[in-house]
């Protein structure tokens, strides 16, 4: 069975050495001194390593089952969920007013990585709840907040997002679920939703569904959609749990992975719902949930790679096979460990440089969210809005690829379920699909975010890179770091320029390169955070840090990323610059 | 449930228009006229589409089960296997002397693609038998051939390869299974083998295991290994089936995919075995099986992508979601088909250009095997020996990636098992691992094949590309085809040069780039066969071919590959040229 050890030291390195949170001017960050964040991470690690991780394979093997409308989660999930609840982990970054601890979103993300790596399926019940809370916090009435949030923050009640229907996923304008207004101000909701994660289960006394439906008026397409709160059990004004509502799980899907999470078909049969926010403005409210969820999914993508990498590394150190070509490293043993072989190292360095880069990128993104929300900073808000599809799309594509790579290190054993590497691959796969398939992320990036506010946010991004390079280029040790970053950033600028020039005339010239652009952007982001990590490690070494091997390792891994990963940017640029013609030339009937 | 339609037209295009088999001087090829090959392919298609493909998902869902030492294959497998047997499909390319039809290996490969795409797990029982036959044909005594081959060619008996043990897969020098010589010339074989595909099942009256074991003398490592025939039931001199031998399946592995194939732990308890070939020369005999098996596995990699692509394409034409950004294509419907979206097209064109290129590459390779064996051509033998790791490694890495891409086209439905796309991904995954994990293929390519016979074979490969470009560069229509090929081929030459210059001083400088080199090589091979396909299609169009859309489609797809895939070669070269240092710099204890 695979094991998991939370990388608390690496996480705290990003928080303290790279992001320097305790010196930040973001409201609430000054409390985050090194000992405090370390203590929180250690507590999370204890729960993750001791309780959540040992249930990960159990969840995969047992899955969820539906009997007479009741969904039973895998053995042990309920007790583990109770421990997450008892620890107050869900409220970590939620308002004190509703029972939370009001710590930064950044800290919630760092803890999130630990929980997701330990047990992604179990964590999803919490993640969906968190998203539903955000939507109610942002768009709900004060009365709704008071009625629902205390129980949801405490996770006595969990939440869901109900968007997809059998005939539409991406194209929500086709939604058929209907909402009929009632005299008492409520709505009757009828229709069918599919792929509803955590849609029904046995771990909470109530489930608060957020449902996108069509209310009369408002016109066609997504403009006619409104968002509704539809609880599994009706909730009295005093917050008391009442009668069962007209919503039930009709089926659990048999999926490739995340078996521990119940993915349900939800049937709404004149269920009572309450409008959240404005009528026919449901998409806006849904996007609040989705944007947060997308960063959460990006985090899932790399967190699965974190645990897969840990196990691949342990295997490569342990498994004896073949000899170092330079000379035996373990002459008294029957063979040398796999780690001596250059191609095995290449796989491990790919993984290591990705997961550590992805972590720094995601946590930087989380700090931008804090700056935007806590600091009311519209520029930070614009920047994270630009980066969100990159975090989601790039980190899940690459995270999956790295899980496959980790599985490969195991050779034949990687393909056998009892070793657990297959589960990481199968679980990570969903992250490329849900919350907007990665093609949709690329479309969002190129078709919407890039030109948003006159292209201001991408210009701000380039300015950040440029300023960083200028601030550090006097340090000769950084030459091999900053040059590749500069070149990759130039590729990204050329690609954006190509889209501007050509996309106006023919949108397909831009859209055909959208996924390549997302990957090119992702590499520049990882290159940037790796350069920041190298700067931080050089600074620590200069200051006489005791753990020299740790910082030297960071610098070597940074150099690996620059040498071995950043060359991808030129390839993506070449593909982009070939334009839409090669992609669109083939007639539909010639396929 | 996914469907499968054998691409007989595309296969015959490669055989007739690209490889021009009926005009070839390879012995036996002159019989292969267009109607003959079309008729064989159509017969294979009928069986594959009507019988094998409908059992593919059944095999995945039911899997194999072991009860009291007996392995039961999924419902329907036995009857389908009987039909393959009755059709004489296994003997297609085997000697008439033992009941085969003596047709070229090339034709066997074309049929193989069809059977593998339809049902990879079921086909494996046949594929392993084929490999075992080859080993006996090449290394067995005349008496052994007469005793075993007629039944094996007819597939009344199936075969296996027994190499891996719990503590060793790649490093066969560590094998512990023992062979003790007996007075009657036989050996007593004792030990445990794992991951034995088709190791035990209920579809044949006997199973002929080929087992690598250590006989006394012969020294350590792989030098001490010999190859033995160990039948499940002993076989009399007259070929009659006798008593049960001391070999049995101890366990069936729970795997990520290929559930329809029984992957067994095989226990040998003083089983009777007969030496094949020379004592202590077992590795050589095993390589005969492995080289054939490696091309077969490359074929599996792309064949899974063939069927996955077919289904993704059908889904993209059928599923209505969103609108064409240029203007509605299906204005009377609720939305346009997925196929209108550039990023969906990109995914489909990636798949199409890969599978059609991979097919042409593999069949070209198969024709080199025929030229080597039937034509006794040592140069062809050297060339296919060089290309074998590329076929195996590159086509399985990419084939898997394309299955993932095909699954992605389905959005959320791709993750649900009932749609069948997950199975293609899970099944294709094994091909990157078995018959030598792809890192081993890269090592074989760079560490052995590249410099073999003084680098003669890679020089021959470059000469082929060069000659092809020279022969065709007068055609102005080919400019956008030949230029990218020339540039990609130059990248490959630079990489080979880098290895020659640096690898001598430090082998790690070459080995750290081995996987990149394998991929770079694969892209050049696909670029080359795509250019040949474009030439063939222009020729067909010039000759007034009736099916213009087919040939125009080939040319458009060739251009896609050149524009969108070949830019990868520069990236691989850049990574290679960064050398071993970034890969090896990190100290083992700093990981």
HADDOCK unambig.tbl for C-alpha pairs under 7 A between the chains (distance, minus, plus):
assign (segid A and resid 168 and name CA) (segid B and resid 321 and name CA) 6.86 0.50 0.50
assign (segid A and resid 170 and name CA) (segid B and resid 321 and name CA) 6.98 0.50 0.50
assign (segid A and resid 171 and name CA) (segid B and resid 321 and name CA) 5.47 0.50 0.50
assign (segid A and resid 171 and name CA) (segid B and resid 322 and name CA) 5.44 0.50 0.50
assign (segid A and resid 253 and name CA) (segid B and resid 416 and name CA) 6.60 0.50 0.50
assign (segid A and resid 254 and name CA) (segid B and resid 416 and name CA) 5.84 0.50 0.50
assign (segid A and resid 254 and name CA) (segid B and resid 417 and name CA) 5.73 0.50 0.50
assign (segid A and resid 255 and name CA) (segid B and resid 415 and name CA) 5.73 0.50 0.50
assign (segid A and resid 255 and name CA) (segid B and resid 416 and name CA) 4.45 0.50 0.50
assign (segid A and resid 255 and name CA) (segid B and resid 417 and name CA) 5.31 0.50 0.50
assign (segid A and resid 256 and name CA) (segid B and resid 415 and name CA) 5.61 0.50 0.50
assign (segid A and resid 256 and name CA) (segid B and resid 416 and name CA) 6.25 0.50 0.50
assign (segid A and resid 256 and name CA) (segid B and resid 417 and name CA) 6.10 0.50 0.50
assign (segid A and resid 256 and name CA) (segid B and resid 422 and name CA) 6.14 0.50 0.50
assign (segid A and resid 321 and name CA) (segid B and resid 168 and name CA) 6.87 0.50 0.50
assign (segid A and resid 321 and name CA) (segid B and resid 170 and name CA) 6.94 0.50 0.50
assign (segid A and resid 321 and name CA) (segid B and resid 171 and name CA) 5.46 0.50 0.50
assign (segid A and resid 322 and name CA) (segid B and resid 171 and name CA) 5.44 0.50 0.50
assign (segid A and resid 342 and name CA) (segid B and resid 508 and name CA) 6.34 0.50 0.50
assign (segid A and resid 342 and name CA) (segid B and resid 511 and name CA) 5.86 0.50 0.50
assign (segid A and resid 342 and name CA) (segid B and resid 512 and name CA) 4.87 0.50 0.50
assign (segid A and resid 342 and name CA) (segid B and resid 583 and name CA) 6.87 0.50 0.50
assign (segid A and resid 342 and name CA) (segid B and resid 584 and name CA) 6.96 0.50 0.50
assign (segid A and resid 343 and name CA) (segid B and resid 439 and name CA) 6.32 0.50 0.50
assign (segid A and resid 343 and name CA) (segid B and resid 511 and name CA) 6.56 0.50 0.50
assign (segid A and resid 343 and name CA) (segid B and resid 512 and name CA) 5.52 0.50 0.50
assign (segid A and resid 345 and name CA) (segid B and resid 583 and name CA) 6.36 0.50 0.50
assign (segid A and resid 346 and name CA) (segid B and resid 512 and name CA) 6.64 0.50 0.50
assign (segid A and resid 346 and name CA) (segid B and resid 583 and name CA) 5.75 0.50 0.50
assign (segid A and resid 349 and name CA) (segid B and resid 583 and name CA) 6.87 0.50 0.50
assign (segid A and resid 408 and name CA) (segid B and resid 433 and name CA) 6.88 0.50 0.50
assign (segid A and resid 411 and name CA) (segid B and resid 433 and name CA) 5.81 0.50 0.50
assign (segid A and resid 411 and name CA) (segid B and resid 437 and name CA) 6.31 0.50 0.50
assign (segid A and resid 412 and name CA) (segid B and resid 433 and name CA) 6.12 0.50 0.50
assign (segid A and resid 412 and name CA) (segid B and resid 434 and name CA) 6.63 0.50 0.50
assign (segid A and resid 415 and name CA) (segid B and resid 255 and name CA) 5.73 0.50 0.50
assign (segid A and resid 415 and name CA) (segid B and resid 256 and name CA) 5.60 0.50 0.50
assign (segid A and resid 415 and name CA) (segid B and resid 430 and name CA) 6.77 0.50 0.50
assign (segid A and resid 416 and name CA) (segid B and resid 253 and name CA) 6.62 0.50 0.50
assign (segid A and resid 416 and name CA) (segid B and resid 254 and name CA) 5.85 0.50 0.50
assign (segid A and resid 416 and name CA) (segid B and resid 255 and name CA) 4.45 0.50 0.50
assign (segid A and resid 416 and name CA) (segid B and resid 256 and name CA) 6.26 0.50 0.50
assign (segid A and resid 417 and name CA) (segid B and resid 254 and name CA) 5.74 0.50 0.50
assign (segid A and resid 417 and name CA) (segid B and resid 255 and name CA) 5.30 0.50 0.50
assign (segid A and resid 417 and name CA) (segid B and resid 256 and name CA) 6.09 0.50 0.50
assign (segid A and resid 422 and name CA) (segid B and resid 256 and name CA) 6.12 0.50 0.50
assign (segid A and resid 430 and name CA) (segid B and resid 415 and name CA) 6.79 0.50 0.50
assign (segid A and resid 433 and name CA) (segid B and resid 408 and name CA) 6.91 0.50 0.50
assign (segid A and resid 433 and name CA) (segid B and resid 411 and name CA) 5.82 0.50 0.50
assign (segid A and resid 433 and name CA) (segid B and resid 412 and name CA) 6.12 0.50 0.50
assign (segid A and resid 434 and name CA) (segid B and resid 412 and name CA) 6.63 0.50 0.50
assign (segid A and resid 437 and name CA) (segid B and resid 411 and name CA) 6.32 0.50 0.50
assign (segid A and resid 439 and name CA) (segid B and resid 343 and name CA) 6.32 0.50 0.50
assign (segid A and resid 508 and name CA) (segid B and resid 342 and name CA) 6.36 0.50 0.50
assign (segid A and resid 511 and name CA) (segid B and resid 342 and name CA) 5.87 0.50 0.50
assign (segid A and resid 511 and name CA) (segid B and resid 343 and name CA) 6.56 0.50 0.50
assign (segid A and resid 512 and name CA) (segid B and resid 342 and name CA) 4.88 0.50 0.50
assign (segid A and resid 512 and name CA) (segid B and resid 343 and name CA) 5.52 0.50 0.50
assign (segid A and resid 512 and name CA) (segid B and resid 346 and name CA) 6.64 0.50 0.50
assign (segid A and resid 549 and name CA) (segid B and resid 590 and name CA) 5.98 0.50 0.50
assign (segid A and resid 550 and name CA) (segid B and resid 590 and name CA) 6.45 0.50 0.50
assign (segid A and resid 553 and name CA) (segid B and resid 586 and name CA) 6.17 0.50 0.50
assign (segid A and resid 553 and name CA) (segid B and resid 590 and name CA) 5.67 0.50 0.50
assign (segid A and resid 556 and name CA) (segid B and resid 585 and name CA) 6.52 0.50 0.50
assign (segid A and resid 556 and name CA) (segid B and resid 586 and name CA) 6.05 0.50 0.50
assign (segid A and resid 559 and name CA) (segid B and resid 582 and name CA) 6.54 0.50 0.50
assign (segid A and resid 560 and name CA) (segid B and resid 582 and name CA) 4.97 0.50 0.50
assign (segid A and resid 560 and name CA) (segid B and resid 583 and name CA) 6.67 0.50 0.50
assign (segid A and resid 563 and name CA) (segid B and resid 575 and name CA) 6.52 0.50 0.50
assign (segid A and resid 563 and name CA) (segid B and resid 578 and name CA) 6.13 0.50 0.50
assign (segid A and resid 564 and name CA) (segid B and resid 575 and name CA) 5.08 0.50 0.50
assign (segid A and resid 567 and name CA) (segid B and resid 571 and name CA) 5.33 0.50 0.50
assign (segid A and resid 567 and name CA) (segid B and resid 574 and name CA) 6.40 0.50 0.50
assign (segid A and resid 567 and name CA) (segid B and resid 575 and name CA) 6.90 0.50 0.50
assign (segid A and resid 568 and name CA) (segid B and resid 571 and name CA) 5.76 0.50 0.50
assign (segid A and resid 571 and name CA) (segid B and resid 567 and name CA) 5.33 0.50 0.50
assign (segid A and resid 571 and name CA) (segid B and resid 568 and name CA) 5.75 0.50 0.50
assign (segid A and resid 571 and name CA) (segid B and resid 571 and name CA) 6.21 0.50 0.50
assign (segid A and resid 574 and name CA) (segid B and resid 567 and name CA) 6.40 0.50 0.50
assign (segid A and resid 575 and name CA) (segid B and resid 563 and name CA) 6.53 0.50 0.50
assign (segid A and resid 575 and name CA) (segid B and resid 564 and name CA) 5.07 0.50 0.50
assign (segid A and resid 575 and name CA) (segid B and resid 567 and name CA) 6.91 0.50 0.50
assign (segid A and resid 578 and name CA) (segid B and resid 563 and name CA) 6.14 0.50 0.50
assign (segid A and resid 582 and name CA) (segid B and resid 559 and name CA) 6.53 0.50 0.50
assign (segid A and resid 582 and name CA) (segid B and resid 560 and name CA) 4.95 0.50 0.50
assign (segid A and resid 583 and name CA) (segid B and resid 342 and name CA) 6.88 0.50 0.50
assign (segid A and resid 583 and name CA) (segid B and resid 345 and name CA) 6.35 0.50 0.50
assign (segid A and resid 583 and name CA) (segid B and resid 346 and name CA) 5.74 0.50 0.50
assign (segid A and resid 583 and name CA) (segid B and resid 349 and name CA) 6.87 0.50 0.50
assign (segid A and resid 583 and name CA) (segid B and resid 560 and name CA) 6.65 0.50 0.50
assign (segid A and resid 584 and name CA) (segid B and resid 342 and name CA) 6.98 0.50 0.50
assign (segid A and resid 585 and name CA) (segid B and resid 556 and name CA) 6.54 0.50 0.50
assign (segid A and resid 586 and name CA) (segid B and resid 553 and name CA) 6.18 0.50 0.50
assign (segid A and resid 586 and name CA) (segid B and resid 556 and name CA) 6.05 0.50 0.50
assign (segid A and resid 590 and name CA) (segid B and resid 549 and name CA) 5.99 0.50 0.50
assign (segid A and resid 590 and name CA) (segid B and resid 550 and name CA) 6.43 0.50 0.50
assign (segid A and resid 590 and name CA) (segid B and resid 553 and name CA) 5.64 0.50 0.50
